[in-house]
Amino acid sequence: MEEVLWIVRTGSPWRDLPALFGNWSTAFRRFSDWCTADVFKRIFDALSGDPDMEYAMVDATIVKIHRHGQGAKGGLRAKP
């Protein structure tokens, strides 16, 4: 799985896979087999099942706004 994530993250071709991941051909063959068997779709479906949104709420007391968004005075002023 780390091999696939490295390829996706860097956008490199399979032949540039670092040696610490093993042979690039073996990693690509495993990736290809997993695509054929819909392994990645099943992983995505399992992880995106019923999300618990309790901890995804944004409270306005912790969100900082730029001073212009707060109604602060600023900008160019015309002088008579």
C-alpha positions in Angstrom: 0.0 0.0 0.0 2.9 2.4 0.8 4.2 2.0 -2.8 0.9 3.1 -4.3 0.7 6.1 -1.9 4.3 7.1 -2.8 3.5 6.9 -6.6 0.3 9.0 -6.1 2.0 11.5 -3.9 5.0 12.1 -6.1 3.5 11.5 -9.6 6.6 9.5 -10.5 6.6 6.6 -13.0 6.7 3.1 -11.5 10.3 2.6 -12.6 11.4 5.4 -10.2 10.0 3.6 -7.2 12.7 3.7 -4.4 14.5 0.4 -3.7 13.2 0.4 -0.1 9.8 -0.6 -1.5 11.2 -3.5 -3.4 11.1 -4.3 -7.1 9.0 -1.8 -9.0 7.6 -4.5 -11.3 6.3 -6.5 -8.3 4.7 -3.4 -6.8 3.1 -2.5 -10.1 1.8 -6.1 -10.6 0.2 -6.1 -7.1 -1.3 -2.6 -7.9 -2.7 -3.9 -11.2 -4.2 -7.0 -9.5 -5.8 -4.9 -6.8 -7.4 -2.6 -9.4 -8.8 -5.6 -11.2 -10.2 -7.1 -8.0 -11.7 -3.7 -6.9 -9.7 -3.7 -3.7 -9.3 0.1 -3.7 -13.0 0.6 -4.2 -13.8 -1.7 -1.3 -11.2 0.2 0.9 -12.8 3.5 -0.1 -16.3 2.2 0.6 -15.3 0.9 4.0 -13.6 4.2 5.0 -16.3 6.5 3.7 -19.2 4.5 5.2 -21.2 6.4 7.8 -19.0 9.2 9.0 -19.4 10.5 12.6 -19.8 14.2 12.1 -19.7 15.0 15.8 -16.0 16.1 15.7 -16.3 17.8 12.2 -18.3 20.8 13.5 -16.7 24.2 13.3 -17.4 26.6 16.1 -17.3 30.3 15.3 -15.4 31.1 18.5 -12.3 29.4 17.2 -12.4 30.7 13.6 -10.3 33.8 13.0 -11.4 36.3 10.4 -9.4 38.9 8.7 -10.0 42.3 10.2 -11.8 43.5 7.0 -14.2 40.7 7.4 -15.1 41.9 11.0 -16.3 45.3 9.8 -13.2 47.1 10.9 -12.6 50.6 9.4 -10.0 50.7 6.8 -9.3 51.4 3.2 -8.8 54.7 1.4 -10.3 57.7 2.9 -11.1 60.7 0.8 -9.8 63.9 2.3 -11.8 67.2 1.7 
